[in-house]
Amino acid sequence: MNPEIHQPIVSIIIPCYNEELFLENCIDSILKNDYPKDKIEILIIDGLSTDTTKKIAERIINENKTIAIKLITNLSKTFPCAVNLGYNNSIGDFIVILGAHAVYNNSYISLCIENSLLYNADNIGGVLHTIGLNKSITGKLITNVLSSSFGVGNATFRTGTDKVTEVDTVFGGCYKRSVFEKIGLFNENLRSTSDMDFNVRLKKSGGKIILVPSIIVTYYTRNNFMKFIKNNFRNGFWAIYPLRFVDYLPVSFRHLVPLFFMLGIVGGSIVSLFSCTLFLIFQAVLIIYFISAIYFSFSFIKKGIINIFLMPWLFLVLHVTYGSGSWWAVLNVLYFKVIRIFKSN
């Protein structure tokens, strides 16, 4: 970092639960950063892990006594509670929320601070390089699907960019402390979308979120097919379920596309039973979907020709499970709305 630029204190919050495979590498990458060690504090927020995560954290603290590293227990176990605990126990001018499932390049912190000051950004982050935990075919396919715009829409931090871009969210965000003072803490009712909700509130308040391609994060994705399905369903559910607690959707339009996709699949299947014309239209739409999936799969042909044959099906699994989760959330929200109406009467 340019020594002429003011070097503020940076508080790094790492929410974690059962991260024994990743925590040490994550913190090691932070400690290797070129930002002055006397200007950072690391707050490990453990959600009552049942593996050796806590012991690893304690060992790291003992081995780095000259660096401000704290271990804080998160009794609520949820991500937003972890972030709020970290913030309330922090002293930094900037708050960086990092995932334990990733490692960060050596200039991550300094680039975040430099660019935040340069662009007057309220939240700044970089590009996610997604890799599998191993070299299994399943892991590679999941990694490719989650890196494709056809799979995850216009999530620029996942699909990448070659220029500084204003976006709606980033991974591993670096926030000005004043953002929390202005719009409040993370909504603890939102277990899985609290970060997106926070960024929506930030944007509504006139804040600016910037993605800088030179800021690099390496993220280890799931390589287990069932975990992939479970995570997609959960993400889809929490794209809609926040409506039980707030009067707006804390997600962008891309998170709603699978919901409409599932509506089209189910609705199309039903109407096709009553009309040959509608059946042909439905078939045509499905064909277009798979042609598109194959087209986007071709961009990964250098990683293996098998991608052309298997990625379209994994795209379908991603969209169906995410969309199913969203529709389950719709039913849950409607149920609680009806119960509330009956109680009020």
Secondary structure, DSSP 8 states (H G I E B T S, - for coil): --TTS----EEEEEEESS-TTTHHHHHHHHHTSSS-GGGEEEEEEE---SSSHHHHHHHHHHHTTTSEEEEEE-TT--HHHHHHHHHHT---SEEEE--TTEEE-TTHHHHHHHHHHHHT-SEEEEEEEEEESSS-HHHHHHHHHTTSHHHH-S-HHHH--SS-EE-S--EEEEEEHHHHHHH-S--TT-TTTHHHHHHHHHHHTT--EEEEEEEEEEEEE---HHHHHHHHHHHHHHHHGGGGTSSS-SS-GGGTHHHHHHHHHHHHHHHTTT-HHHHHHHHHHHHHHHHHHHHHHGGGGGG-THHHHHHHHHHHHHHHHHHHHHHHHHHHHHHHHHHHHHHH-
